[in-house]
Amino acid sequence: MLLVQLMKPFYTKHEAGRIKLVFAYQYFSIRKEEELFHFIPVEGKEIIVNATSMQVENLAEVFVFQKGNRFIRLPLYQLLLVSDIHIHLLSIIEATNKDSASTTIAGAEEIIQQLEQENYERMIDYSLLHRNEALFHEIQEIKNIDGGGFL
């Protein structure tokens, strides 16, 4: 059995419901018995995973590992069968999903703040248009409590 010693994608990319993991020199190595083989990107260099089903899509991709003048050439489907790569893939994908989820949440918070600000401005315009001084002061007070403080 082969054991994955190190598996760090050079970069990951989400595109059209897929997660693409691209590998480069020294970011991927396997251990066969007591020997360490390092990935070299001469043939395949990426793993594409379906984001919903979590299935590897490019099973025919061939990965090459080198130690000195010896090479191990493995199609991805075989690497999945004879190694513990699936454990490493899962942890990378989970970390990637957490990062993208936190980015999405941060982006949503900014949009909410912008919409709240625009709503305050519309409410102020409404109170000024109708010459409602009490409503104007009430909106200013609420806005200051919420941390708006723009006026």
Backbone hydrogen bonds, N-H to C=O, Kabsch-Sander energy under -0.5 kcal/mol:
donor,donor_aa,acceptor,acceptor_aa,energy
2,L,82,V,-2.8
3,L,31,R,-2.2
5,Q,3,L,-0.6
5,Q,29,S,-2.0
6,L,29,S,-1.6
8,K,27,Y,-3.7
10,F,22,V,-2.8
11,Y,22,V,-1.3
13,K,20,K,-2.1
15,E,13,K,-0.5
15,E,18,R,-2.5
18,R,15,E,-1.4
19,I,49,V,-3.2
20,K,13,K,-3.2
20,K,18,R,-0.5
21,L,19,I,-0.6
21,L,47,I,-3.0
22,V,11,Y,-2.6
22,V,20,K,-0.5
23,F,45,K,-3.4
26,Q,39,F,-0.6
27,Y,24,A,-1.6
29,S,6,L,-2.7
30,I,37,F,-2.5
31,R,3,L,-3.3
32,K,30,I,-0.5
32,K,35,E,-2.6
33,E,1,M,-0.6
33,E,31,R,-0.6
35,E,32,K,-2.4
37,F,30,I,-3.1
37,F,35,E,-0.5
38,H,66,Q,-2.7
39,F,28,F,-2.9
40,I,64,V,-2.7
42,V,40,I,-2.0
43,E,40,I,-0.5
44,G,62,V,-3.1
47,I,21,L,-2.6
49,V,19,I,-2.8
49,V,47,I,-0.5
50,N,55,Q,-2.9
51,A,17,G,-2.8
52,T,17,G,-0.5
54,M,50,N,-1.9
57,E,48,I,-3.4
58,N,48,I,-0.7
59,L,57,E,-0.8
61,E,58,N,-1.5
63,F,61,E,-0.5
63,F,74,L,-3.3
64,V,40,I,-0.6
65,F,72,I,-2.7
66,Q,38,H,-3.1
67,K,70,R,-2.5
70,R,67,K,-2.2
72,I,65,F,-2.8
74,L,63,F,-3.0
74,L,72,I,-0.6
76,L,61,E,-2.8
77,Y,59,L,-2.2
78,Q,75,P,-0.6
79,L,75,P,-2.3
80,L,76,L,-2.4
81,L,77,Y,-1.1
82,V,78,Q,-2.5
83,S,79,L,-0.8
84,D,2,L,-0.7
87,I,84,D,-1.0
88,H,84,D,-1.0
89,L,85,I,-2.8
90,L,86,H,-2.2
91,S,87,I,-1.8
92,I,88,H,-2.1
93,I,89,L,-2.7
94,E,90,L,-2.5
95,A,91,S,-2.1
96,T,92,I,-2.3
97,N,93,I,-2.7
98,K,94,E,-2.2
99,D,95,A,-2.1
100,S,96,T,-2.3
101,A,97,N,-2.2
102,S,98,K,-2.3
103,T,99,D,-1.8
104,T,100,S,-2.0
105,I,101,A,-2.2
106,A,102,S,-2.2
107,G,103,T,-2.2
108,A,104,T,-2.1
109,E,105,I,-2.2
110,E,106,A,-1.7
111,I,107,G,-1.8
112,I,108,A,-2.5
113,Q,109,E,-2.3
114,Q,110,E,-2.2
115,L,111,I,-2.6
116,E,112,I,-2.5
117,Q,113,Q,-2.3
118,E,114,Q,-2.3
119,N,115,L,-2.2
120,Y,116,E,-2.5
121,E,117,Q,-2.2
122,R,118,E,-2.1
123,M,119,N,-2.5
124,I,120,Y,-2.5
125,D,121,E,-2.5
126,Y,122,R,-2.4
127,S,123,M,-2.3
128,L,124,I,-2.5
129,L,125,D,-2.6
130,H,126,Y,-2.0
131,R,128,L,-1.0
132,N,127,S,-2.9
133,E,131,R,-1.0
136,F,132,N,-2.1
137,H,133,E,-2.3
138,E,134,A,-2.1
139,I,135,L,-2.5
140,Q,136,F,-2.2
141,E,137,H,-2.2
142,I,138,E,-2.4
143,K,139,I,-2.8
144,N,140,Q,-2.2
145,I,141,E,-1.9
146,D,142,I,-2.4
147,G,143,K,-0.6
148,G,143,K,-2.7
